[in-house]
Amino acid sequence: MPESGTSRHSRLKKEARAKSNPAVYEQDDEHNNKGKPCPRLGCGAPIIGAFDNCCERCRKEDLQREIDNLGGTVLASGIKDGVKLQLNVLNASDVEMKKLEWLVPGMIPRSKVTLFSGKGESGKTTVAIDLAARVSTGADWPDGTKNEYGPMRVLMAVTEDDLDDTVVPNLVAAGADVGMVQFLRITSVDGNNVRMRKLQLKNDIVLVTNALKKHKEYALVILDPIFSFIGKANKNDDEEMRPIMEELQRVCGETKTAFVGIIHYNKKSDLDAVQGISGAGSIANVTRVIWAFSPDPDNKEEFYMSKAKGNILKRTQKGMKYRMTEAPVTMKNGEIDYKPKVEWLGQHENSADEVNKKVRDARYGKDTKGSKGVEVVKELLAKAPMRSPDVYAALTAAGVGERTQKDCCRDAGVHHNKRGGWWMSLPPNCPLPCKECGTSEKTMADDHRPDEVL
């Protein structure tokens, strides 16, 4: 029977409401409370909305209780575009202090986002798999610290490697209990069409929150690489990325779950470990802990896991050294394949920037013109942007050749912007807008812009 006009209107209205309210994901497709009596004790008034759980009066009472539960004092209030706004302040004395919880003591916090950053072939994914294996089995941590939690579940979302011939065999090589590791997927149902798609944080964050609240046995979520699961958003745009990262941080806090995101360095990463991270600056800014992964320039068989950012880590927190080995993995048909695994070598005291300096010195030599040129560029751009010809002229005066000059600018992390001619700058002193920073006219003060741009 063809769909009537009334039925079609009702269906389209329901679909539009579901799209505008992600929380509807929790509801079954046949769920409809419209017209039913309010279940609150002593009420019984009719429910207005199909997806509402109580009548309008009870809903307003719930909202007021939610506002009251926020605590604090209302200093001012008003109405804008039909929305009531309140300026609310909370006394520091009313905040209940809590001890920071750690998954890996001193290294990977619970309730926070952690990034594993670095260039390709530096072992980021293999280390993340080693971490997943230890969580799944309750094994002790790489630095020898005892795992106090015991075996817990791990959620992984991966796109760059196949599950059957790479990810799962690598988990087995690392000693994981593969029954405790699950892979995240989203089932999309549109009418009679059912398809499987990858996670999109921008759209699916409510699903992730509800799942982790309900299933508290999950201690770790790994997104490899994190940009593959952002959704339809420009990774270089601060205004798009900051809300996503802040929402992900909120999920960590609400669910007491550790999130580890794998992220790559951009091409200008040899000096500053944080500025070298791909994408908008807010990605690193919102993240509380960043571990950088780099090869040891003095030993090609070994690698550094070094602290790049640690607002909540101890200043004296050490990094780890490791090398890649292989372990035999037996397939279901009896065939044997050799897969990579991490062999931990102990702690080290180098920061990520110190390791990057070692890499740079090994590349140029400590006293070469290239190394000197990088320092010249950083000094020139330390406080404000400069015209590109002026920077090149200064490098020439310092005895740096034309070919080496571009390498020096790249390795110093220079951003290039065209504003009536080409300018060079180093964050946070870039002109507006800066494509490489992901900033726009609204995201940085005018005093950071070249005079001729104002």
N, C-alpha and C positions, 0 to 999 in steps of 0.2 A: 504494500500500500504506500502511495507517495506521501511524503511528509507534508502536513498541513501548514498553512502560513503561521498559525498560532503556535504550533509545536516548534517550527523552525525559529520563530522569534524567541521562544522560551529557551531553546537550546543555545542560540547565539548569545543571549544575555548571560546564561550560566557560564559559557566558555569565556566570555569577556571578563566576568568577575573572577573566575579562576586564574586567568592570566595576570590580573592586576593584584591578586592577593596570593602570594606564594604559600601562605600557611594552609591554603585549601588543599595542598598536596596531601595533607594528612587525612582528608575526607574521602570516603568511598564515592564512586560516581553516582550511586543511587541514593546517597544521603540527602534528605530533604526534610528540614524541620519546620518549614513555613506552615503557619496555622496551628501547629501543635501547642498544647498548653506548656507554659514555662515550668520546668521541673523543680524550681527552687521552692523550698518549704514555705507553704502558706501563700504562694503567689498564684500560679495557674493562668496568668494573662497570656494571650496568644503571642507566639513568636513570629516576628515579621520576616526576617531573612531566612532563606532556605539553609544557609550555612551557619546561622546563629545558634548558640546553645542555650540562650535564655531570652526573655522579653527585653524590650527597649529600656524599661525602668531599671531592671536588674543589671543590665549592661552598663548603664550610666553609674550605678552604685559601685560596680566593680571597678570602673575607670577611676572614680574618685578615691577608692581605697588604694588603687595602684599609685595614684599621685601622692596620697598621704604616706604611703610606705617608703617613698623616696626620701623622706625626712628633710631636714633643713628648714630654712626660712624663706618665704616669698618676699622679695624686696620690691617687686613691681610686676604688674600684669597688664595685658592688653589683648586686643583681637586684631588679627591681620588675615585678610582673605577668608574670613569665617572661622579661622583657627585660633583658639585661645592660647596665648603664650604667657609663660611665667618666668621671671628671672629668679632662680632659686639658688640659694647658697647652702652649703653643707659644712658644718664645723669639723675641723680636723679631729677634734676630741671625740666626735661621734663615729668615727671610722674605726671598725674593729680590725686590729692588726692581725695578719696571718703570716705564718712562716712560708717562705718560698719553697715549693715542692720541686724535686728533681727526678727525672727519669734516670739519666746518667749523672751522678753527683758531680756538680761543678762544671758540667759540659752541656748536657741537653736538658733544659727545664721542662717540666710539665706545665700546662696552661699557657704556653708561649709558642711562637713561631720561631723556628731555627732554619737557617739557610746553609746548605753546603754549596760553596761557590768555587769556581776554578775553571781552567781551560780543559778541553777534552783530553782524554787519556791520562787523567790524573787520579782516577780511582774513586771519584765521588759516589757513583752508583754502587760500586763494590763495597765501599765502606758502609753505605746505607743498608745494603743487604746484610752485611755482618751485624749491624745494629739490630735489624729485624730478626735475625737468627737468635741473638742473645735475648731479646724480649720474648720471643716465642718459646724458648726453652728454659728461661730463668737463669741462664749462664751468667757468670760474673762479667763485669765490664772490661774494656780493653786495658785500662790502667790498673787492673787488679782489684778494684773496688767491688765489694760483694753486691750482688743484685738482690735487694731486699724484697722485691715484689713477687718473685717467682714467675712461672710462665704466664704470659698474658697475650692477648690477640693483637695482630697487626693488620692494618688496612693499607693496601698499596694501589696506586694508580700509575700505570706506566704506559708510555707510547713509543719510545724509541727502540725498544727490544721486544721480541716475540716472547710470549709466556712459555710456550712448549719447549723451545730449543735453547732458550737463554735464561730467562728470569727464574723459572722454577728449578732448573738444574743448578743455577748459581746459588739459590737458596739451600739446596741440598748440599752443595759443596761447602757452604758456610756452616753447616750443621743445624739448619733450622728444622723445627717441627712444622712441616708444611701444612699440617692440619690446623695450625693456629694462625696461618697467614691467608688472608682473603684479598681478592682484587676488586676494586670499585668499578661498577658499571651502572649506567642509568637506563632503565626501561622506559621508553616513551610510547604511550598509547594514545593514538589519535583516531577516534572512531573505530574502524575495524583494522586499522594499520598499527602494527606493533614492530618497533625497531629498537635496537640496542645502540646506545651512543656513549661517548665518554663523558665524564664529569665536567660540568661547567659551573665553577664557583659563583659566578655572577648570578646565575639563575637557580642553582641547586643548593645554596647554602642552608636553606631551611631544612631540606631533607637530611643533609649531613648533620646538622645540629640535633634534630630529633633522633636520628639513628644513634649518635654517640651518647645522648642523654639516656636513651632506653637501654643501650648495651654498654654498660660501664666496664666490661671486660677488655675493651680495646684501649690500649695504652699508647699506641703510636700510629700515626698516619703518615705515609710517605708519598709525595707527589713528584714524579720524575718524568720530565722536568716540569716545574711548577707552571711555566707559561702555557703548557699544553692544556691546562685545566682552568684557565681564567675565564674562558667564554668569549663572547664578542666584545672585546675591549682592546684599546690600543695600549700595548705594554709600555710604550714610551711616554704616555700622557699621565701626568701626576693626578689630574682631576678625575681620571677614570680609575687609576690603579689604587689610589689611597683609600677610597671607600671599600674596595674589595679586600685589601690587606687588613684594614681595621676590622672589617666584619669577620675575617678569618681569625684575627687575634681574639675577638670577642667569643667566637666558638671555642677556642682553646681554653679561655678562662672559665666559660660556663660548664664545660665537659671534663676539665682536668686532663686533657689529652695533649700529648706532644705532637706537633706537626713539624715534619722535616721536608723542606722543599729543595730540590736540586736545581741549581741555576748556573748558567754559564757566564764566563767573563766576556766582555766585549773586546775589541781589538786594541783597546788602550788601557791595558791592565797591568803593565809590568811594574808600576810603582805603588799606586794607591789601591789597596785591596778592596776597599768599599766603593770607591768611585768607579772601579773597573767592572762592577756588576752590571749586567745588561738590564735595560729597561729604565723606567722612571726612577728618580731619586727616592720617591716615597716607599719603594719596595724595601730598600735597605733601611730607610729611616724608621719605618714602623716595626721592622723585625728587631727583636731584642738580642739575638745571638747569631753571629755569622762565623762559620768556620771555613777557612780558605784551604784549598788543596793545590799543592805545587810539587813538581819534581825537585829533588835535591841536585843542584848543579854540580856538586862534588862527587855524587854517586848516582848514576843513572838508574840503578836498580831500586833506589829508595825514594820515598815521598814524605812531604811534610803535611800534617793537618795542623794548621796554625790559627790562633785567634785573630780574626779580622775586626770583629765588633763584639763587645761583651758588656753592655750597660749593667747587666745584673751578675756578671762574673767577677770573681776576685781579680784584682790587678795582677796577682802572682800566678793566676791559673796557667798551667803549662799546656802545651799542645802535645801531639803524638806523632811519632814516626812509624812508618810501615813500609812494607814491600809487597809486591804481588807475587803469589805463588799459584800453584795449580793443585786441584784435588780430583781424584777419579770419581765419576758419577755413573752408576749403573742404571741404564734405561729399563723400561718395562720388558723389552724383548731380550734383555740380557747383554746388549751392547754397552761398551764402556766409552765414555767421553771425558775429556779433561777440561775442567772449568776453573776460572780464576777465583781466588779467595785471598783474603787479607792475612798477612802475618804481621802482628804488632811487634815493634822493636823497642818500645819504651817511650818515655817522655822527653820533650825538649823545651827550651825556654825562649825560642824565637817567636816574635810576633809575625803576622802575615806580611806586614810591610818590610820587616827585616829580611824575611825569606825572599820577597820580591826583589829587594836590593841585591841579594846574593845572585839571583838569576840575572839581573841586569849587569852586574859586575862581571859575571862569567861570560856574558854575551859581548860586552864592549871592552872589558878590562878595566881595572879600577881607575886608571889614569888616562884613558883614551879620550879623544876629542868628543866621541859620541856620549860618553858618560858625563863629560863636562858640559856638553850642550844641553842635556836633559836638565841639569841643575840651573843653567842659565835661563832656560824657558820657564821653569818653576819660579825662579826669582822674579823674572819680568812680569809674570801674570799673577803674582801672589795676592795683589790687592785690587786689580782692576783689569778689564780687557785692554788689548792693544791691537792696533792695525797689524795685519799679517805682514806687510812689507817691512814694518819697523822691527818685528820679531826676527825676521830672516836677516835683516841688516845687522842686528845685534849678534846673531849667531855667526855671521860672516866675520864680524870684527873680532869674535872670540876664536877665530881660526877653524870653525866647523865648516866642512865642505857642503856643497849644495845637496848632494845625495843624502848625506847623513842628517842634514837639517830636518827633513821630513820625518825620518825615523825618530829623531829626538822629540819632535812635537807629538808624535803618536805615543811614544813611551811615557811622555810626561802627562798624558791624559788630556790633551788639548781638545777643546770644542771649537768648531769653526762655524761662524754665522756671517751671512751677507747682509750688511746694513749700509748701503751707499759705499760699497767696497767690502772686502773681506776682513773680519776681525777674528782674533784668537782670544780664548778665555779659559779659565779653570774654575770649576764649581767651587764655592757657591757664587762666584762673581760673574756669571754669564749674562749677556744681554737678553732682552725679552723680544719675542719669544725665543727660546733656545730648543731646537728640535732634539738635540742629543740629551738634554736634561729632561725633556718632556714638559717644560714649563710654558706658560702662556702669559699674556699681559696681566692676568689676575693673580699670578702666583708668586710674584717677587717684587720687592720694592723698587721704585724708580732709581734710587741712588746706586743700584748695581748696574745701571745701563751706561754705555758710553755717552759722553756729552752730546755728540752729534745725532744720537738716536732720540734724545729727549725732545 
